[in-house]
């Protein structure tokens, strides 16, 4: 189920990049976090929750054992690139590796959770559709903005993200960076159209799985196929956006101080160390019995069939 896959990937990445002192505790509790979010989306029954929790444990064991070392290597590579100012080519190579990580996660999640799709009821699928509509409503305000308002929103958002990595910019830097970011194209509206088309295709897959059944191979074909009409329409726009952003970032790096670049390098290296620490080599530490204690109070565990 695609929402499950997205939640697992997003949970894993966000916990790795949280940068807080509780990160070890949070990552060890990631299966419970993901389970609660998925339960919120579908309103699962007790049997489904039990099955989901078992599969989530398996998924995150795999993620810790095989993916975190890749995260460590990717973050190390990003730190090296950032040290002397990341180039557009380096950024696009990192972007490609992140997308490969996303695809690996989807494929693994289908292997782990695919058979849960056939257990969903029509009401649970409707619950998910409502959950999606509510999350999609957050973007309606953007579509209602004027072209100028959209530009202000996009530029401010990217500017804030850059300051989070590099620290505060002076007035000279701010003016040049803002002007450069305005040249990055708007991807929001085509992305929203793509997102909605993909969502409708996914609902069709869920309905088929719940009525006539569906194999893991069919799920992978439906959820990972990039030859659909909406994927073919969106992919060139996505690629153009990231190429434009990468070129802007290369220019922006020329206006940064050595201290600002070092701040980004330090953050990336810290995250790389976190990924290495949380890898399979440390799995024995405090994990036994931990999840049982956290699941005891997790919402939804006492639901009746």
C-alpha positions as CSV (number, residue, x, y, z in Angstrom):
1,X,0.0,0.0,0.0
2,X,1.6,3.2,-1.2
3,X,0.8,5.3,1.8
4,X,2.5,2.7,4.0
5,X,5.6,2.8,1.8
6,X,5.7,6.6,1.9
7,X,5.3,6.7,5.6
8,X,8.0,4.1,6.2
9,X,10.5,6.0,3.9
10,X,9.6,9.4,5.3
11,X,9.8,8.2,8.9
12,X,13.2,6.5,8.4
13,X,14.6,9.6,6.7
14,X,13.2,12.2,9.0
15,X,14.4,10.3,12.1
16,X,17.9,10.1,10.7
17,X,17.9,13.8,9.9
18,X,16.2,15.0,13.0
19,X,19.4,16.1,14.6
20,X,18.2,15.9,18.2
21,X,19.5,14.2,21.3
22,X,16.6,11.7,21.3
23,X,17.3,10.4,17.8
24,X,18.4,6.9,18.9
25,X,15.2,6.5,20.9
26,X,13.1,7.9,18.1
27,X,14.6,5.5,15.5
28,X,14.2,2.5,17.7
29,X,10.5,3.5,18.1
30,X,10.1,4.1,14.4
31,X,7.9,1.0,13.8
32,X,5.4,2.3,16.4
33,X,5.4,5.8,14.9
34,X,4.7,4.5,11.4
35,X,2.1,2.0,12.7
36,X,0.1,4.8,14.4
37,X,0.2,7.0,11.3
38,X,-1.0,4.1,9.1
39,X,-3.7,3.2,11.6
40,X,-4.9,6.8,11.5
41,X,-5.1,6.6,7.7
42,X,-7.0,3.4,7.4
43,X,-8.6,2.7,10.9
44,X,-7.3,-0.8,10.9
45,X,-8.8,-3.6,13.1
46,X,-6.9,-5.5,15.7
47,X,-5.9,-8.4,13.4
48,X,-4.6,-6.0,10.8
49,X,-2.7,-4.0,13.4
50,X,-1.0,-7.1,14.7
51,X,0.0,-8.1,11.2
52,X,1.2,-4.6,10.4
53,X,3.3,-4.4,13.5
54,X,5.1,-7.7,12.7
55,X,5.8,-6.5,9.1
56,X,7.0,-3.1,10.3
57,X,9.5,-4.8,12.6
58,X,10.8,-6.8,9.7
59,X,10.9,-3.7,7.4
60,X,12.9,-1.6,9.9
61,X,15.3,-4.5,10.7
62,X,16.0,-4.6,6.9
63,X,16.3,-0.8,6.8
64,X,18.8,-0.8,9.7
65,X,20.8,-3.7,8.4
66,X,21.1,-2.7,4.7
67,X,20.0,0.9,4.1
68,X,21.6,2.8,6.9
69,X,25.1,2.0,5.6
70,X,24.0,3.5,2.3
71,X,22.7,6.6,4.1
72,X,26.0,6.9,5.8
73,X,27.9,6.7,2.5
74,X,25.5,9.1,0.8
75,X,25.8,11.7,3.6
76,X,29.6,11.3,3.6
77,X,29.6,12.0,-0.1
78,X,27.3,15.0,0.4
79,X,29.7,16.4,3.0
80,X,32.7,16.1,0.7
81,X,30.8,17.8,-2.0
82,X,29.7,20.6,0.3
83,X,33.2,21.3,1.7
84,X,34.3,23.3,-1.4
85,X,30.9,24.3,-2.7
86,X,28.6,21.7,-4.2
87,X,28.3,21.7,-8.0
88,X,25.2,21.1,-10.0
89,X,26.6,17.8,-11.3
90,X,27.3,16.6,-7.7
91,X,23.9,17.7,-6.5
92,X,22.2,15.8,-9.3
93,X,24.2,12.7,-8.6
94,X,23.1,12.9,-4.9
95,X,19.5,13.5,-6.0
96,X,19.7,10.4,-8.2
97,X,20.9,8.2,-5.3
98,X,18.1,9.5,-3.0
99,X,15.6,8.5,-5.7
100,X,17.2,5.0,-5.9
101,X,16.9,4.7,-2.1
102,X,13.2,5.7,-2.4
103,X,12.6,3.0,-5.1
104,X,14.4,0.3,-3.0
105,X,12.2,1.2,-0.1
106,X,9.1,0.9,-2.1
107,X,10.1,-2.5,-3.5
108,X,10.9,-3.8,-0.1
109,X,7.8,-2.4,1.5
110,X,5.7,-4.1,-1.2
111,X,7.4,-7.4,-0.3
112,X,6.6,-6.8,3.4
113,X,3.1,-5.2,3.3
114,X,1.6,-6.2,-0.1
115,X,-0.6,-8.9,1.2
116,X,-2.2,-6.4,3.7
117,X,-4.0,-4.7,0.7
118,X,-6.3,-7.7,0.2
119,X,-7.5,-7.4,3.9
120,X,-8.8,-3.9,3.5
121,X,-12.6,-3.3,3.6
122,X,-14.4,-0.7,1.4
123,X,-14.8,1.5,4.5
124,X,-11.1,1.4,5.2
125,X,-10.3,2.4,1.6
126,X,-12.8,5.2,1.9
127,X,-11.1,6.2,5.2
128,X,-7.8,6.4,3.4
129,X,-9.4,8.5,0.6
130,X,-10.7,11.0,3.2
131,X,-7.2,11.0,4.8
132,X,-5.7,11.8,1.4
133,X,-8.3,14.5,0.7
134,X,-7.5,16.2,4.0
135,X,-3.8,16.1,3.3
136,X,-4.3,17.4,-0.2
137,X,-6.4,20.3,1.1
138,X,-3.3,21.8,2.6
139,X,-2.1,22.6,-0.9
140,X,-5.4,24.2,-2.1
141,X,-4.3,27.5,-0.7
142,X,-1.3,27.5,-3.0
143,X,-3.3,26.9,-6.1
144,X,-5.5,29.8,-5.2
145,X,-2.5,32.2,-5.0
146,X,-1.6,34.6,-7.7
147,X,1.6,34.1,-9.7
148,X,3.4,36.7,-7.6
149,X,2.2,35.1,-4.4
150,X,3.3,31.7,-5.5
151,X,6.8,33.0,-6.3
152,X,7.1,34.7,-2.9
153,X,6.0,31.4,-1.2
154,X,8.4,29.3,-3.1
155,X,11.4,31.6,-2.8
156,X,10.8,32.1,1.0
157,X,10.5,28.4,1.5
158,X,13.7,27.6,-0.3
159,X,15.5,30.5,1.3
160,X,14.6,29.2,4.8
161,X,15.8,25.8,4.0
162,X,19.2,27.2,2.8
163,X,19.5,29.2,6.0
164,X,18.8,26.1,8.1
165,X,21.8,24.4,6.4
166,X,24.2,27.4,6.1
167,X,23.2,29.7,8.9
168,X,22.0,33.3,8.7
169,X,22.8,35.3,5.5
170,X,23.9,38.9,5.4
171,X,21.9,41.5,3.4
172,X,24.2,41.1,0.4
173,X,23.8,37.4,0.3
174,X,20.1,37.5,0.9
175,X,19.5,39.8,-2.0
176,X,21.6,37.7,-4.4
177,X,20.1,34.4,-3.2
178,X,16.5,35.6,-3.4
179,X,17.1,36.9,-6.9
180,X,18.6,33.6,-8.0
181,X,15.9,31.5,-6.4
182,X,13.3,33.4,-8.4
183,X,14.7,31.8,-11.5
184,X,13.9,28.3,-10.3
185,X,10.6,27.2,-12.1
186,X,7.4,26.4,-10.3
187,X,6.9,22.6,-9.9
188,X,4.0,22.7,-7.4
189,X,1.1,22.7,-9.8
190,X,2.3,19.9,-12.1
191,X,3.4,18.0,-9.0
192,X,-0.1,18.3,-7.5
193,X,-1.7,17.1,-10.8
194,X,0.7,14.2,-10.8
195,X,0.1,13.4,-7.2
196,X,-3.7,13.3,-7.7
197,X,-3.5,11.1,-10.8
198,X,-1.2,8.7,-8.9
199,X,-3.6,8.7,-6.0
200,X,-6.5,7.7,-8.2
201,X,-4.5,4.9,-9.7
202,X,-3.5,3.7,-6.3
203,X,-7.2,3.6,-5.1
204,X,-8.0,1.5,-8.1
205,X,-5.3,-0.9,-7.1
206,X,-6.6,-1.1,-3.5
207,X,-10.1,-1.7,-4.8
208,X,-8.9,-4.5,-7.0
209,X,-6.8,-6.0,-4.2
210,X,-9.8,-6.0,-1.8
211,X,-12.2,-7.6,-4.3
212,X,-10.4,-9.9,-6.6
213,X,-6.9,-10.0,-5.0
214,X,-3.6,-8.8,-6.5
215,X,-0.1,-10.3,-6.6
216,X,3.1,-8.6,-5.4
217,X,4.3,-8.4,-9.0
218,X,1.0,-6.6,-10.0
219,X,1.4,-4.2,-7.1
220,X,5.0,-3.4,-8.1
221,X,3.9,-2.9,-11.7
222,X,1.1,-0.6,-10.6
223,X,3.0,1.4,-8.1
224,X,6.5,1.6,-9.7
225,X,5.6,1.8,-13.3
226,X,7.0,5.0,-14.8
227,X,5.4,4.6,-18.2
228,X,1.9,5.7,-17.2
229,X,0.6,8.7,-18.9
230,X,0.8,10.9,-15.8
231,X,4.3,9.8,-15.1
232,X,5.5,10.5,-18.6
233,X,3.9,14.0,-18.4
234,X,5.5,14.8,-15.1
235,X,9.0,13.3,-15.3
236,X,10.5,15.9,-17.7
237,X,9.1,18.7,-15.5
238,X,10.6,17.1,-12.4
239,X,14.0,16.7,-14.1
240,X,14.0,20.3,-15.3
241,X,13.1,21.6,-11.9
242,X,15.9,19.8,-10.1
243,X,18.4,20.7,-12.8
244,X,17.4,24.4,-12.4
245,X,17.6,24.1,-8.6
246,X,21.0,22.4,-8.8
247,X,22.4,25.2,-11.0
248,X,21.0,27.8,-8.6
249,X,22.6,26.0,-5.7
250,X,26.0,26.0,-7.5
251,X,25.7,29.7,-8.0
252,X,24.7,30.3,-4.4
253,X,27.6,28.4,-3.0
254,X,30.0,31.0,-4.6
255,X,28.5,33.7,-2.3
256,X,28.9,31.7,0.9
257,X,31.6,32.2,3.4
258,X,33.9,29.3,4.4
259,X,32.2,29.3,7.8
260,X,28.8,28.8,6.2
261,X,29.9,26.0,4.1
262,X,31.6,24.4,7.1
263,X,28.3,24.5,9.0
264,X,26.6,22.4,6.3
265,X,29.5,20.0,6.2
266,X,29.4,19.6,10.0
267,X,25.6,18.9,9.9
268,X,26.0,16.3,7.1
269,X,28.9,14.6,8.9
270,X,26.9,14.5,12.1
271,X,24.0,12.8,10.3
272,X,26.4,10.4,8.7
273,X,27.6,9.4,12.1
274,X,24.1,9.0,13.3
275,X,23.3,6.6,10.4
276,X,26.4,4.6,11.2
277,X,25.6,4.4,14.9
278,X,22.1,3.3,14.3
279,X,23.2,0.6,11.8
280,X,22.8,-3.1,12.4
281,X,26.0,-3.3,14.4
282,X,24.2,-1.6,17.3
283,X,20.9,-3.3,17.0
284,X,21.4,-5.4,20.1
285,X,21.8,-2.4,22.3
286,X,18.6,-1.7,24.2
287,X,16.3,-3.0,21.5
288,X,15.2,-6.2,23.1
289,X,12.0,-5.6,25.0
290,X,11.9,-1.9,24.0
291,X,9.2,-2.2,21.4
292,X,7.0,-4.3,23.6
293,X,7.0,-1.6,26.2
294,X,6.2,1.2,23.7
295,X,3.4,-0.8,21.9
296,X,1.6,-1.5,25.2
297,X,0.3,2.1,25.2
298,X,0.0,2.6,21.5
299,X,-3.4,3.8,20.2
300,X,-5.4,1.2,18.4
301,X,-3.9,-1.9,20.0
302,X,-7.0,-2.8,21.9
303,X,-9.5,-2.6,19.0
304,X,-12.0,-5.3,18.5
305,X,-12.4,-7.2,15.2
